[in-house]
Amino acid sequence: MRARSPGAVGGAGRRLRRLAALAAALSLTATGCYRGAGGSGDSGHDGLHTLNVLMVNNPQMVDLQRLTAEHFTKETGIRVHFTVLPEDDLRDKMSQDFSSQAGQYDVASLSNYETPIYARNGWLAPLGQLAAKDREFDQKDILAPVRSSLTAADGEVYAEPFYGESSFLMYRKDLLKAAGLTMPARPTWTQVASLAAELDGSRKDLKGICLRGQPGWGQLTAPLTTVVNTFGGTWFDKDWKAGVDSPQFARAVRFYVDLVRAHGEPGAPQAGYTECLNAMQQGKVAMWYDATAGAGSLESADSPVAGRIGYAPAPVERTRSAGWLYTWAWGIQKASTHRSAAWRFVRWASGKGYEQLVGRELGWSRVPGGKRASTYRDPAYRKTAGAFAAATERAITSARPDDPGVQPRPAPGIQFVGIPEFSDLGTKVSQEISSAIAGKQSVADALRTGQRLAREVSDAYTAR
């Protein structure tokens, strides 16, 4: 991947297209009458066709694109045409094609955010029986939280993971040691803030921590929401009452904004996953709270900080754990007329054999991990990823998307709320909070606007 959660918002036209697609999703969800297009999708001539695959442009996906013709096509005779796009563009195109069941794309990379929503609206072909009958694929080997996140309310599996991630705290062991500091085995955010203050300026141009400040429901909103959860807040309570202006939510946001303003990276309002990764690799920050997938880049052979990084669980306050859960996965459009060929691609791209292929051809640090238990038992993988493999597996297996906070929720999700409206809501609220990080407005003003936006969503749900 550059493994990361969904990216920041695009322009006004993109937002309008997304809102239109979300409106369609809501309409279909409310009526429950949509059943998808097309028949069984088995033409009997799949090997003669070219599959159209819509794919996000993360590095692990680009690796797959490089390997497909030489391996998958050579073995099956099935040609694959990839459309590779940035996350926001991918989501726009996917929502348009899948919601209309136009069938332009047979397979698309989607996340555990979209999968239940798309499944509920009949846009995805069910994969459960195909996976169950395929012993070589070994569905039970997929880590339980990841498998569950791609299973809809009807108990059916609608997507298979390409890689998975949680979140944890990455820190420079050598810098802490030099400063006479020790990372707790299970740090609290209060302890992390204290460490950040001690480390900030302990070396020239060194900042204490990097935290995302870039607007976007999958940029700033992702880590911030895990902080909200563990501080006792929630976007909505079980009755859909908006809680953005609650004392717990406000305390979490004030803490996050104050920490990044006082001891965070320069240019924090524009810093996302990539900027924090670069800052950590370049030795500009001592700690970084973000996706577990970042560890692979930090420990790669060409990383200046390889071997110097420690990994601690996502910091907590009131909860036992706080790491998020995210996966890029493969879904087959229900309208596809090449479903047999599509499944053969999915089973190859999500299978154990593909991980072995990447390890042999490209190196084990580039294996799209975070999805299979067998990966973490593989001696070759553990030899390369030993510094972070166990910490990553623990973070993913301890994730609790159905119960991430201290109170019941109306929808699943740790770093997001699993409803169509959240991509727009989370992005708009993140813009307000990023503005507070930039010092352009107070946290109170940001949350006042955020509560109004969240109430618009909650009113729509309580009125149904």
C-alpha positions as CSV (number, residue, x, y, z in Angstrom):
1,M,0.0,0.0,0.0
2,R,1.3,3.1,0.6
3,A,-1.2,1.6,3.1
4,R,-3.4,4.2,4.4
5,S,-7.0,5.0,5.2
6,P,-9.1,7.0,2.8
7,G,-7.7,10.3,1.7
8,A,-8.7,13.9,1.9
9,V,-11.6,15.5,0.1
10,G,-11.4,16.8,-3.4
11,G,-13.0,19.8,-5.1
12,A,-16.5,21.1,-5.2
13,G,-17.5,19.0,-8.3
14,R,-16.2,15.9,-6.7
15,R,-18.2,16.5,-3.6
16,L,-21.3,17.1,-5.6
17,R,-20.8,13.8,-7.4
18,R,-20.2,11.9,-4.2
19,L,-23.3,13.5,-2.6
20,A,-25.4,12.4,-5.5
21,A,-24.1,8.9,-5.2
22,L,-24.7,8.9,-1.5
23,A,-28.2,10.1,-2.0
24,A,-28.8,7.2,-4.4
25,A,-27.4,4.9,-1.7
26,L,-29.7,6.2,0.9
27,S,-32.7,6.0,-1.3
28,L,-32.0,2.4,-2.1
29,T,-31.3,1.6,1.5
30,A,-34.5,3.1,2.5
31,T,-36.7,1.4,0.0
32,G,-34.9,-2.0,0.1
33,C,-36.2,-2.7,-3.4
34,Y,-33.0,-2.8,-5.4
35,R,-31.8,-6.2,-6.4
36,G,-28.9,-5.5,-8.8
37,A,-28.5,-6.0,-12.5
38,G,-27.4,-8.9,-14.6
39,G,-27.8,-12.6,-14.3
40,S,-25.5,-15.2,-12.8
41,G,-22.5,-13.6,-14.5
42,D,-21.1,-17.0,-15.7
43,S,-20.8,-16.7,-19.5
44,G,-18.7,-19.8,-19.8
45,H,-16.1,-17.9,-21.8
46,D,-14.4,-16.0,-19.0
47,G,-10.9,-17.0,-20.1
48,L,-11.5,-15.3,-23.4
49,H,-12.4,-11.9,-21.8
50,T,-10.5,-9.1,-20.3
51,L,-11.4,-8.2,-16.8
52,N,-11.8,-4.5,-16.0
53,V,-10.4,-3.8,-12.5
54,L,-10.8,-0.4,-10.8
55,M,-8.0,0.0,-8.3
56,V,-6.5,2.5,-5.9
57,N,-3.0,3.8,-6.6
58,N,-1.3,2.7,-3.4
59,P,2.1,1.1,-3.9
60,Q,1.0,-2.5,-3.0
61,M,-1.6,-2.2,-5.8
62,V,0.9,-1.0,-8.2
63,D,3.1,-4.0,-7.4
64,L,0.1,-6.2,-8.1
65,Q,-0.4,-4.5,-11.5
66,R,3.3,-5.3,-12.4
67,L,2.9,-8.9,-11.5
68,T,-0.5,-9.7,-13.0
69,A,0.4,-10.3,-16.7
70,E,3.5,-12.4,-16.0
71,H,1.7,-14.6,-13.4
72,F,-2.1,-14.4,-13.2
73,T,-2.7,-14.0,-17.0
74,K,0.0,-16.5,-17.9
75,E,-1.6,-19.1,-15.6
76,T,-5.2,-18.5,-16.4
77,G,-5.4,-16.8,-19.8
78,I,-7.5,-14.0,-18.3
79,R,-6.3,-10.6,-19.3
80,V,-6.7,-7.7,-16.8
81,H,-7.1,-4.1,-17.7
82,F,-6.5,-1.8,-14.7
83,T,-7.9,1.6,-14.1
84,V,-5.6,3.0,-11.3
85,L,-6.8,6.2,-9.5
86,P,-6.2,8.2,-6.3
87,E,-8.6,7.3,-3.5
88,D,-11.1,10.1,-3.9
89,D,-11.3,9.7,-7.7
90,L,-11.6,5.9,-7.3
91,R,-14.5,6.3,-4.8
92,D,-16.3,8.7,-7.2
93,K,-16.0,6.4,-10.2
94,M,-16.8,3.3,-8.2
95,S,-19.9,4.8,-6.6
96,Q,-21.2,5.9,-10.0
97,D,-20.6,2.6,-11.7
98,F,-21.7,0.3,-8.9
99,S,-24.8,2.3,-7.8
100,S,-26.1,2.3,-11.4
101,Q,-24.9,-1.3,-11.9
102,A,-23.5,-0.2,-15.2
103,G,-21.0,-3.1,-15.2
104,Q,-18.1,-1.1,-16.6
105,Y,-15.8,-2.6,-13.9
106,D,-15.9,-6.3,-12.9
107,V,-13.8,-5.8,-9.8
108,A,-13.0,-2.8,-7.7
109,S,-10.8,-2.2,-4.6
110,L,-13.1,-1.0,-1.9
111,S,-12.7,-0.8,1.9
112,N,-14.5,-2.0,4.9
113,Y,-16.3,1.3,5.0
114,E,-18.0,0.8,1.6
115,T,-18.5,-2.9,1.6
116,P,-21.4,-3.2,4.0
117,I,-23.1,-0.1,2.4
118,Y,-22.7,-1.5,-1.1
119,A,-23.8,-5.0,0.0
120,R,-26.9,-3.6,1.6
121,N,-27.9,-2.0,-1.7
122,G,-27.3,-5.1,-3.8
123,W,-24.3,-3.7,-5.7
124,L,-21.9,-6.6,-4.9
125,A,-21.8,-10.2,-5.8
126,P,-21.8,-12.5,-2.7
127,L,-18.5,-14.4,-2.3
128,G,-19.1,-16.5,0.7
129,Q,-20.0,-19.8,-1.0
130,L,-17.2,-19.4,-3.6
131,A,-14.6,-18.9,-0.8
132,A,-16.0,-21.7,1.3
133,K,-15.7,-24.2,-1.5
134,D,-12.2,-23.1,-2.3
135,R,-9.9,-25.0,0.1
136,E,-6.8,-23.5,-1.3
137,F,-8.1,-20.0,-0.7
138,D,-8.7,-20.8,3.0
139,Q,-11.2,-18.2,4.2
140,K,-10.7,-19.1,7.9
141,D,-7.1,-18.0,7.6
142,I,-8.2,-14.4,7.2
143,L,-7.9,-12.5,10.5
144,A,-11.3,-12.5,12.2
145,P,-11.8,-8.7,12.6
146,V,-10.9,-8.2,8.9
147,R,-13.1,-11.0,7.8
148,S,-16.0,-9.7,9.9
149,S,-15.6,-6.2,8.6
150,L,-16.2,-7.5,5.0
151,T,-19.3,-9.5,6.1
152,A,-22.7,-7.8,5.8
153,A,-25.6,-7.9,8.3
154,D,-27.0,-10.9,6.4
155,G,-23.9,-13.0,7.3
156,E,-22.7,-13.1,3.7
157,V,-19.1,-12.2,2.7
158,Y,-19.0,-9.5,0.0
159,A,-15.3,-8.7,-0.4
160,E,-11.9,-10.3,0.2
161,P,-9.0,-8.4,1.7
162,F,-5.9,-7.4,-0.2
163,Y,-4.2,-6.0,3.0
164,G,-5.3,-4.9,6.4
165,E,-4.2,-2.4,9.0
166,S,-4.8,-1.1,12.5
167,S,-3.0,1.8,14.2
168,F,-0.2,2.0,16.7
169,L,2.4,4.4,18.1
170,M,5.8,4.4,16.3
171,Y,8.7,5.9,18.2
172,R,12.5,6.4,18.0
173,K,13.9,4.0,20.6
174,D,17.3,5.7,20.4
175,L,16.0,9.2,21.0
176,L,14.0,8.1,24.0
177,K,17.0,6.4,25.4
178,A,19.2,9.4,24.8
179,A,16.7,11.6,26.7
180,G,16.5,9.1,29.6
181,L,12.8,8.3,28.8
182,T,11.0,5.0,28.6
183,M,7.9,4.2,26.5
184,P,5.2,2.5,28.7
185,A,4.1,-1.0,27.5
186,R,0.6,0.3,27.1
187,P,0.8,4.1,26.9
188,T,-2.0,6.6,27.7
189,W,-2.4,9.7,25.7
190,T,-1.5,11.7,28.8
191,Q,1.8,9.8,28.9
192,V,2.4,10.3,25.2
193,A,1.9,14.1,25.5
194,S,4.4,14.2,28.4
195,L,6.9,12.3,26.3
196,A,6.3,14.6,23.3
197,A,7.0,17.6,25.5
198,E,10.3,16.1,26.7
199,L,11.5,15.1,23.3
200,D,10.5,18.3,21.5
201,G,13.7,20.2,20.9
202,S,15.9,17.6,22.6
203,R,17.8,17.6,19.3
204,K,18.0,20.4,16.8
205,D,14.9,20.7,14.7
206,L,13.3,17.6,16.4
207,K,9.6,17.7,17.2
208,G,7.9,15.5,19.7
209,I,5.2,13.8,17.6
210,C,3.6,13.7,14.2
211,L,-0.2,13.6,14.0
212,R,-2.3,14.1,10.9
213,G,-3.8,17.6,10.5
214,Q,-4.7,17.4,6.8
215,P,-8.5,17.7,6.2
216,G,-10.3,14.5,5.1
217,W,-12.5,11.9,6.6
218,G,-9.6,9.4,6.2
219,Q,-6.8,11.8,7.0
220,L,-7.3,13.9,10.1
221,T,-10.6,12.4,11.1
222,A,-9.2,8.8,11.2
223,P,-6.7,9.2,14.1
224,L,-8.7,11.9,15.8
225,T,-11.8,9.6,16.0
226,T,-9.8,7.0,17.8
227,V,-8.8,9.6,20.3
228,V,-12.4,10.7,20.7
229,N,-13.4,7.0,21.3
230,T,-10.9,6.4,24.0
231,F,-11.6,9.8,25.7
232,G,-15.3,8.6,26.0
233,G,-16.8,10.5,23.1
234,T,-18.8,9.4,20.0
235,W,-20.1,11.0,16.9
236,F,-23.6,9.6,17.6
237,D,-25.1,7.8,20.5
238,K,-27.2,4.6,20.1
239,D,-30.3,6.8,19.4
240,W,-28.5,8.8,16.8
241,K,-28.1,11.9,19.0
242,A,-25.2,13.9,17.7
243,G,-22.3,14.2,20.2
244,V,-19.7,16.4,18.5
245,D,-20.3,19.1,21.2
246,S,-20.3,16.7,24.1
247,P,-17.7,17.3,26.9
248,Q,-15.9,14.0,26.0
249,F,-15.7,14.8,22.3
250,A,-14.6,18.4,23.0
251,R,-11.9,17.2,25.5
252,A,-10.5,14.8,22.9
253,V,-10.3,17.4,20.2
254,R,-8.8,20.0,22.4
255,F,-6.2,17.5,23.5
256,Y,-5.3,16.6,19.9
257,V,-5.2,20.2,18.7
258,D,-3.1,21.3,21.7
259,L,-0.7,18.4,21.3
260,V,0.0,18.9,17.6
261,R,0.2,22.7,18.0
262,A,2.6,22.5,20.9
263,H,4.8,19.6,20.0
264,G,3.8,18.4,16.5
265,E,5.3,18.7,13.1
266,P,5.7,22.0,11.2
267,G,2.9,22.5,8.7
268,A,0.6,20.2,10.6
269,P,-2.7,21.5,9.0
270,Q,-1.4,20.1,5.6
271,A,0.2,17.0,7.0
272,G,-1.3,13.6,6.3
273,Y,0.0,10.1,6.3
274,T,2.7,10.7,3.6
275,E,4.0,13.8,5.3
276,C,4.2,12.1,8.7
277,L,5.9,9.1,7.2
278,N,8.5,11.3,5.5
279,A,9.1,13.3,8.7
280,M,9.6,10.1,10.7
281,Q,12.0,8.7,8.1
282,Q,14.0,11.9,7.9
283,G,14.4,12.1,11.7
284,K,12.3,15.2,12.1
285,V,9.9,13.7,14.7
286,A,10.4,11.3,17.6
287,M,7.0,9.7,17.6
288,W,4.2,9.0,15.1
289,Y,0.7,7.7,15.8
290,D,-0.8,6.2,12.6
291,A,-1.5,3.1,10.5
292,T,0.4,-0.1,11.2
293,A,1.2,-0.3,7.5
294,G,3.7,2.6,8.0
295,A,6.1,0.2,9.8
296,G,7.0,-1.5,6.5
297,S,8.3,1.7,5.0
298,L,10.1,2.6,8.2
299,E,11.9,-0.7,8.3
300,S,12.6,-1.0,4.6
301,A,16.2,-1.6,3.5
302,D,16.5,2.0,2.2
303,S,15.0,3.7,5.3
304,P,17.4,5.8,7.3
305,V,15.7,4.9,10.6
306,A,15.4,1.1,10.1
307,G,16.1,-0.8,13.2
308,R,15.6,2.3,15.4
309,I,11.9,2.2,15.7
310,G,9.8,0.8,18.6
311,Y,6.1,0.0,18.4
312,A,3.6,0.5,21.1
313,P,-0.2,-0.1,21.1
314,A,-2.5,2.8,20.2
315,P,-2.6,5.1,23.2
316,V,-5.7,4.9,25.4
317,E,-7.5,6.9,28.1
318,R,-10.8,5.2,29.1
319,T,-10.8,2.2,26.8
320,R,-8.7,-1.0,26.8
321,S,-7.6,-0.6,23.2
322,A,-7.9,2.2,20.6
323,G,-6.4,0.9,17.3
324,W,-8.5,1.3,14.2
325,L,-9.4,-1.3,11.6
326,Y,-9.1,-0.7,7.9
327,T,-8.7,-2.9,4.8
328,W,-8.5,-2.4,1.1
329,A,-10.3,-5.3,-0.4
330,W,-11.7,-6.7,-3.7
331,G,-15.4,-6.6,-4.5
332,I,-17.1,-8.0,-7.6
333,Q,-19.8,-5.9,-9.1
334,K,-23.1,-7.8,-9.2
335,A,-23.7,-6.6,-12.8
336,S,-20.5,-8.2,-14.0
337,T,-20.9,-10.8,-16.7
338,H,-17.5,-12.3,-16.0
339,R,-18.0,-13.3,-12.4
340,S,-16.1,-16.6,-12.7
341,A,-13.0,-14.9,-14.1
342,A,-13.5,-12.1,-11.5
343,W,-13.4,-14.6,-8.6
344,R,-10.3,-16.2,-10.0
345,F,-8.6,-12.8,-9.9
346,V,-9.8,-12.1,-6.4
347,R,-8.7,-15.5,-5.0
348,W,-5.3,-14.9,-6.6
349,A,-4.8,-11.4,-5.4
350,S,-6.1,-12.1,-1.9
351,G,-4.6,-15.6,-1.6
352,K,-1.6,-17.0,0.3
353,G,0.2,-17.7,-3.0
354,Y,0.2,-14.1,-3.9
355,E,2.0,-13.1,-0.7
356,Q,4.6,-15.8,-1.4
357,L,5.0,-14.4,-4.9
358,V,5.6,-10.8,-3.7
359,G,8.1,-12.1,-1.1
360,R,10.1,-13.9,-3.7
361,E,9.9,-11.4,-6.5
362,L,9.8,-8.0,-4.7
363,G,10.9,-8.7,-1.1
364,W,9.0,-9.6,2.1
365,S,8.8,-6.0,3.3
366,R,6.4,-5.3,0.3
367,V,4.0,-8.2,1.1
368,P,0.5,-6.8,1.5
369,G,0.1,-8.2,5.1
370,G,-2.4,-7.5,7.8
371,K,-5.0,-10.0,6.5
372,R,-3.9,-13.6,7.1
373,A,-2.9,-15.4,10.2
374,S,-0.5,-17.6,8.2
375,T,1.5,-14.5,7.2
376,Y,2.5,-14.0,10.8
377,R,3.7,-17.6,11.2
378,D,5.8,-17.5,8.0
379,P,9.5,-17.6,9.0
380,A,10.6,-15.6,5.9
381,Y,8.1,-12.8,6.6
382,R,8.9,-12.7,10.3
383,K,12.6,-12.5,9.5
384,T,12.1,-9.3,7.6
385,A,9.1,-7.9,9.5
386,G,10.1,-9.1,13.0
387,A,10.3,-5.6,14.4
388,F,6.6,-4.9,13.8
389,A,4.9,-8.1,12.8
390,A,3.7,-9.2,16.3
391,A,2.6,-5.6,17.2
392,T,0.7,-5.3,13.9
393,E,-1.1,-8.7,14.4
394,R,-2.0,-7.8,18.0
395,A,-3.4,-4.4,16.9
396,I,-5.6,-5.9,14.2
397,T,-6.9,-8.8,16.3
398,S,-7.7,-6.5,19.2
399,A,-9.7,-4.0,17.1
400,R,-13.3,-3.7,18.1
401,P,-15.3,-2.0,15.3
402,D,-18.7,-2.9,16.9
403,D,-17.7,-1.6,20.3
404,P,-14.8,0.9,20.0
405,G,-15.7,3.3,22.9
406,V,-17.5,3.4,26.2
407,Q,-21.1,3.5,25.0
408,P,-23.2,1.7,22.4
409,R,-23.1,3.0,18.8
410,P,-25.8,3.0,16.1
411,A,-23.3,1.9,13.4
412,P,-20.0,0.0,13.3
413,G,-16.6,1.6,12.7
414,I,-13.7,2.7,14.8
415,Q,-12.1,5.6,12.8
416,F,-15.3,6.2,10.9
417,V,-19.0,5.8,11.3
418,G,-20.3,3.1,8.9
419,I,-23.0,5.2,7.2
420,P,-22.9,6.7,3.7
421,E,-23.1,10.3,5.0
422,F,-19.9,10.0,7.0
423,S,-17.5,10.6,4.2
424,D,-19.0,14.1,3.7
425,L,-19.6,14.8,7.4
426,G,-16.2,13.6,8.5
427,T,-14.4,15.7,5.8
428,K,-16.4,18.9,6.6
429,V,-15.8,18.6,10.4
430,S,-12.1,17.8,9.7
431,Q,-11.8,21.1,7.8
432,E,-13.0,23.0,10.8
433,I,-10.6,21.2,13.2
434,S,-7.7,21.6,10.8
435,S,-8.5,25.3,10.8
436,A,-8.2,25.2,14.6
437,I,-4.9,23.5,14.3
438,A,-3.8,26.3,12.0
439,G,-4.9,28.8,14.7
440,K,-7.6,30.3,12.5
441,Q,-10.4,29.6,14.9
442,S,-11.0,28.1,18.3
443,V,-11.8,24.5,19.0
444,A,-15.1,25.6,20.4
445,D,-16.1,27.3,17.1
446,A,-15.0,24.3,15.1
447,L,-17.1,21.9,17.2
448,R,-20.1,24.2,17.1
449,T,-20.1,24.0,13.4
450,G,-19.4,20.2,13.6
451,Q,-22.3,19.6,15.9
452,R,-24.6,21.5,13.5
453,L,-23.4,19.3,10.6
454,A,-23.7,16.1,12.7
455,R,-27.2,17.0,13.8
456,E,-28.3,17.3,10.1
457,V,-27.3,13.7,9.7
458,S,-28.8,12.5,13.0
459,D,-32.1,14.3,12.2
460,A,-32.4,12.3,9.0
461,Y,-31.9,9.0,10.9
462,T,-34.2,9.8,13.8
463,A,-37.0,10.8,11.4
464,R,-37.1,7.4,9.7
